[in-house]
Amino acid sequence: MACGGKDSPKAPGSAQLAFPEKNSECTTGQNVNGTNTSIVEFNWIASNDTESYQLRTTNLNTNTTQSVEVKGTSAKLPLEKGSPYSWVVISKNNKVVETTKSETWFFYNSGSQTSYAPFPAGLIAPRMGSTVSKDINNEVLLNWESADLDNDLAGYEVYFSTTNPPTTLIGTLSAGQTDLKVTVITNNTYYWRVVTFDLEGNSAANAISEFKVR
């Protein structure tokens, strides 16, 4: 800060998501007569240095995205019943170019179905776009988390390669194992994704992630 000057504008903080809850079934939507949709209200906790928020939801079955911009910490959107969704809130400040994303949460908008596909796995490490070091065995640990409303997870298929999208199946794991060591080479970029499946034969694939090995 220059003598007698003002503090530079700060990038907005990250909003904390509140509702719909993470990996839940949302049953509070208001029915829209004559349609298979309901109006769902989203809520989050305010972030620092923020003037507005963009709520963004994605139907995981159709990959259709809706968004709305608001000044406050809640917003409503019409969502298809019985479908899984992701949602994220982007914090904005008109004084700076940078925007900040919240975590991304998954939920089902309640419908008439009695069996649910698993939520896509949440990739924990390596983080998307990160640069990591291999261990003494030339390996990196892949780690993820998952959830299923029916509590009938069966396992995972892990795809990993230097090409995007990754098509090499490197492991089929049971539901109790949520990590896998992979062999890597320095200065290579790797792509990976996890397909989660349940005992009913339902499955869900997460978005592809990438990392580089230093």
C-alpha positions in Angstrom: 0.0 0.0 0.0 1.4 3.4 -1.0 1.7 6.1 1.7 -1.7 7.7 2.2 -3.3 5.3 -0.3 -6.1 2.9 0.0 -6.0 -0.9 0.3 -6.2 -2.7 -3.0 -9.6 -4.4 -3.6 -9.6 -8.0 -2.5 -10.7 -11.1 -4.4 -14.0 -12.4 -3.0 -14.0 -15.2 -0.5 -15.6 -18.6 -0.9 -19.2 -19.1 0.0 -20.1 -21.9 2.3 -22.9 -24.1 0.9 -25.8 -24.9 3.3 -28.8 -26.4 1.5 -29.6 -28.7 -0.2 -27.2 -30.7 1.9 -24.2 -32.6 0.5 -25.1 -36.1 -0.9 -28.7 -35.8 0.2 -32.2 -36.2 -1.2 -33.9 -32.8 -1.4 -37.6 -33.2 -0.5 -38.6 -29.5 0.0 -39.1 -28.6 -3.7 -42.4 -26.9 -4.6 -44.3 -28.8 -7.3 -44.9 -27.0 -10.6 -48.4 -28.1 -11.8 -48.5 -30.1 -15.0 -44.7 -30.7 -15.2 -42.1 -33.1 -13.8 -40.3 -30.2 -12.1 -40.2 -28.6 -8.7 -38.8 -25.3 -7.5 -35.9 -25.8 -5.2 -34.5 -23.1 -2.9 -30.7 -23.0 -2.4 -29.0 -21.4 0.6 -25.4 -20.6 1.4 -23.4 -18.6 3.9 -22.1 -15.2 2.7 -18.4 -14.9 1.7 -16.1 -11.9 2.5 -15.5 -9.1 0.0 -18.4 -10.2 -2.2 -21.0 -8.1 -4.0 -23.0 -10.8 -5.8 -23.2 -14.6 -6.3 -23.8 -16.9 -9.2 -25.7 -20.1 -8.4 -25.0 -22.8 -10.9 -26.7 -26.2 -11.0 -26.1 -29.1 -13.4 -28.4 -32.0 -14.1 -26.0 -35.0 -14.0 -28.2 -37.1 -16.2 -28.4 -34.6 -19.1 -25.4 -32.3 -18.3 -27.8 -29.3 -18.6 -26.7 -26.3 -16.6 -28.8 -23.5 -15.1 -27.5 -20.4 -13.4 -28.9 -17.3 -11.7 -27.1 -14.2 -10.2 -28.3 -12.7 -6.9 -27.1 -10.2 -4.3 -28.2 -12.3 -1.4 -27.5 -15.8 -0.1 -30.4 -17.7 -1.5 -32.0 -18.4 -4.9 -34.6 -20.6 -6.5 -34.4 -22.7 -9.6 -36.8 -25.2 -11.3 -35.3 -28.7 -11.3 -36.4 -32.0 -12.8 -37.8 -34.4 -10.3 -35.9 -37.7 -9.6 -32.7 -36.4 -11.1 -29.2 -36.0 -9.5 -27.7 -32.5 -9.5 -24.5 -30.7 -8.6 -24.5 -27.2 -7.4 -21.8 -24.5 -6.9 -21.8 -20.9 -5.9 -19.4 -18.4 -7.5 -18.6 -15.3 -5.5 -18.0 -12.0 -7.4 -16.8 -8.5 -6.7 -17.0 -5.9 -9.4 -13.8 -4.2 -8.2 -11.7 -7.2 -9.2 -11.5 -9.7 -12.1 -11.1 -12.7 -9.9 -14.1 -14.8 -8.9 -14.1 -17.6 -6.3 -15.9 -20.9 -6.4 -17.4 -22.7 -3.4 -17.2 -26.5 -3.0 -19.4 -28.5 -5.4 -22.1 -30.5 -3.7 -24.3 -33.3 -5.1 -28.0 -34.1 -4.3 -31.1 -35.7 -5.7 -34.2 -33.7 -6.3 -36.9 -36.0 -4.9 -39.1 -37.9 -7.3 -41.0 -41.2 -7.5 -38.0 -43.5 -8.0 -37.2 -46.0 -5.3 -33.6 -46.8 -6.4 -30.9 -44.2 -6.8 -27.6 -44.2 -8.8 -24.6 -43.4 -6.7 -23.3 -39.8 -6.6 -20.2 -39.2 -8.7 -17.0 -39.8 -6.8 -15.5 -36.6 -5.3 -11.8 -36.6 -6.2 -9.7 -35.6 -3.2 -6.1 -36.0 -4.4 -4.3 -35.1 -6.5 -6.3 -31.9 -6.8 -7.4 -30.8 -10.3 -4.6 -29.0 -12.1 -2.1 -29.6 -9.3 1.6 -30.5 -9.7 2.7 -33.4 -7.4 5.8 -35.4 -6.6 6.1 -39.1 -7.0 7.3 -41.3 -4.1 10.4 -43.4 -4.0 8.6 -46.1 -5.9 7.6 -43.8 -8.7 4.0 -43.8 -7.6 1.3 -41.3 -6.7 -1.7 -42.1 -4.6 -5.2 -41.4 -6.1 -7.8 -40.7 -3.4 -11.6 -40.1 -3.7 -14.8 -40.2 -1.7 -18.3 -41.3 -2.6 -21.9 -41.6 -1.4 -25.1 -43.4 -2.3 -28.5 -42.7 -0.9 -29.4 -46.4 -0.9 -26.2 -47.3 0.9 -25.6 -50.1 -1.6 -22.3 -49.1 -3.2 -20.6 -52.1 -4.9 -17.3 -50.7 -6.0 -15.3 -48.5 -8.4 -13.6 -48.6 -11.8 -10.6 -46.3 -12.1 -9.5 -45.0 -15.5 -6.0 -43.4 -15.7 -3.7 -42.4 -18.6 -1.7 -39.7 -20.3 -4.5 -39.1 -22.8 -7.8 -37.2 -22.4 -10.2 -38.8 -21.9 -8.5 -41.6 -20.0 -9.7 -45.0 -21.4 -7.3 -47.4 -19.6 -8.9 -49.3 -16.8 -6.2 -49.7 -14.1 -8.3 -51.0 -11.3 -11.6 -52.4 -10.2 -12.0 -52.0 -6.5 -14.5 -52.9 -3.8 -16.7 -50.3 -2.1 -14.4 -50.1 0.9 -11.4 -49.0 -1.0 -11.2 -45.4 -2.0 -7.6 -45.0 -3.0 -5.2 -46.5 -5.5 -1.4 -46.1 -6.2 -0.4 -45.5 -9.8 3.0 -45.5 -11.4 4.0 -42.2 -13.0 6.8 -40.6 -14.9 8.3 -37.1 -14.1 7.1 -34.2 -16.3 4.0 -36.1 -17.6 0.5 -34.9 -17.3 -2.1 -37.6 -16.3 -5.9 -37.7 -16.5 -8.1 -39.8 -14.3 -11.7 -40.5 -13.5 -13.7 -42.9 -11.2 -16.8 -44.7 -12.2 -18.9 -45.6 -9.1 -21.4 -48.5 -9.3 -24.0 -50.0 -6.9 -25.6 -53.4 -6.3 -28.5 -52.5 -8.6 -26.2 -51.9 -11.6 -26.5 -48.1 -11.5 -23.3 -46.2 -12.1 -22.0 -42.6 -12.1 -18.8 -41.2 -13.5 -17.1 -38.0 -12.2 -15.7 -35.3 -14.3 -12.2 -36.0 -15.6 -9.4 -34.6 -13.5 -5.7 -34.0 -14.4 -2.4 -33.4 -12.6 1.2 -33.1 -13.5 4.2 -34.9 -12.0 7.2 -32.8 -11.2 
